[in-house]
Protein backbone atom coordinates (compact mmCIF):
# COMPACT_ATOMS: atom_id res chain seq x y z
CA UNK A 1 0.00 0.00 0.00
CA UNK A 2 1.41 3.37 -1.00
CA UNK A 3 1.73 6.03 1.71
CA UNK A 4 -0.13 9.08 0.49
CA UNK A 5 -0.34 12.55 1.95
CA UNK A 6 -3.92 13.49 2.69
CA UNK A 7 -5.30 15.57 -0.18
CA UNK A 8 -2.21 15.07 -2.35
CA UNK A 9 -2.90 14.98 -6.07
CA UNK A 10 -2.32 11.51 -7.47
CA UNK A 11 -1.54 11.25 -11.18
CA UNK A 12 0.23 9.11 -13.73
CA UNK A 13 1.80 5.80 -12.79
CA UNK A 14 1.09 6.35 -9.09
CA UNK A 15 -2.64 6.71 -9.78
CA UNK A 16 -2.61 3.67 -12.07
CA UNK A 17 -0.95 1.58 -9.35
CA UNK A 18 -3.38 2.83 -6.71
CA UNK A 19 -6.32 2.05 -9.01
CA UNK A 20 -5.03 -1.50 -9.44
CA UNK A 21 -4.60 -1.95 -5.68
CA UNK A 22 -8.08 -0.56 -4.98
CA UNK A 23 -9.62 -2.77 -7.66
CA UNK A 24 -8.02 -5.94 -6.26
CA UNK A 25 -9.17 -5.17 -2.71
CA UNK A 26 -12.68 -4.19 -3.86
CA UNK A 27 -13.01 -7.38 -5.91
CA UNK A 28 -12.09 -9.38 -2.77
CA UNK A 29 -15.01 -7.76 -0.90
CA UNK A 30 -13.55 -4.71 0.82
CA UNK A 31 -16.04 -1.84 0.88
CA UNK A 32 -15.38 1.58 -0.61
CA UNK A 33 -15.56 3.12 2.87
CA UNK A 34 -12.98 0.66 4.20
CA UNK A 35 -10.69 1.39 1.26
CA UNK A 36 -11.08 5.14 1.78
CA UNK A 37 -10.18 4.84 5.47
CA UNK A 38 -7.25 2.53 4.79
CA UNK A 39 -5.75 4.83 2.15
CA UNK A 40 -6.59 8.12 3.87
CA UNK A 41 -8.76 9.29 0.97
CA UNK A 42 -12.39 10.30 0.66
CA UNK A 43 -15.21 7.95 -0.29
CA UNK A 44 -15.78 10.03 -3.45
CA UNK A 45 -12.15 9.75 -4.53
CA UNK A 46 -12.10 5.96 -4.14
CA UNK A 47 -15.48 5.65 -5.89
CA UNK A 48 -14.23 7.77 -8.80
CA UNK A 49 -10.96 5.84 -9.16
CA UNK A 50 -12.80 2.52 -9.14
CA UNK A 51 -15.31 3.79 -11.72
CA UNK A 52 -12.52 5.12 -13.95
CA UNK A 53 -10.89 1.69 -13.73
CA UNK A 54 -14.00 0.04 -15.17
CA UNK A 55 -14.96 -1.75 -11.94
CA UNK A 56 -18.61 -2.82 -11.75
CA UNK A 57 -19.66 -1.45 -8.38
CA UNK A 58 -21.73 -3.56 -6.01
CA UNK A 59 -25.19 -2.54 -4.89
CA UNK A 60 -25.64 -0.84 -1.55
CA UNK A 61 -27.38 -3.78 0.12
CA UNK A 62 -29.75 -3.35 3.01
CA UNK A 63 -33.52 -3.23 2.84
CA UNK A 64 -35.16 -2.65 -0.49
CA UNK A 65 -38.47 -1.02 -1.20
CA UNK A 66 -39.67 -3.56 -3.75
CA UNK A 67 -42.52 -6.07 -3.53
CA UNK A 68 -40.55 -8.44 -1.31
CA UNK A 69 -39.82 -5.74 1.28
CA UNK A 70 -43.45 -4.60 1.24
CA UNK A 71 -44.59 -8.17 1.86
CA UNK A 72 -42.23 -8.53 4.82
CA UNK A 73 -43.46 -5.27 6.33
CA UNK A 74 -47.07 -6.43 6.00
CA UNK A 75 -46.24 -9.79 7.61
CA UNK A 76 -44.51 -8.08 10.54
CA UNK A 77 -47.43 -5.73 11.05
CA UNK A 78 -49.84 -8.69 11.25
CA UNK A 79 -47.77 -10.43 13.95
CA UNK A 80 -47.82 -7.43 16.28
Secondary structure, 3 states (H helix, E strand, C coil): CCCCCCCCCCCHHHHHHHHHHHHHHHHCCCCHHHHHHHHCCCHHHHHHHHHHCCCCCCCCCCCCCCHHHHHHHHHHHHHC
